[in-house]
Amino acid sequence: MAKVIVFEKNGEIRLATLIDDHKSVCRENFTDVVPCPEELLAYVPSEIAGFCKETAPHYLYLNSEGEWESTTDPIPV
């Protein structure tokens, strides 16, 4: 299962597991949300981590090509 780093508005950084890898990266598709280990954050480029902290809530994950991608929950219509 894919892992997602969750940057919360309150400054907390958590690690979540996607319930279904074929569905969107959004809070409704997360399970096992735990504090994010510092050693994992060390692999995130500082400019990406800074952007995600500033725009929290924000989600960061590695895509199928091994590249960092980020997103937020879709805005309800």
Buried (B, 14 or more C-beta within 10 A) or exposed (E): EBBBBBBEEEEEBBBBBBEEEEEEBBEEBBEEBEEBEEEEBEEBEEEBBEBBBEEBEBBBBBEEEEEBBBEBBEEEE
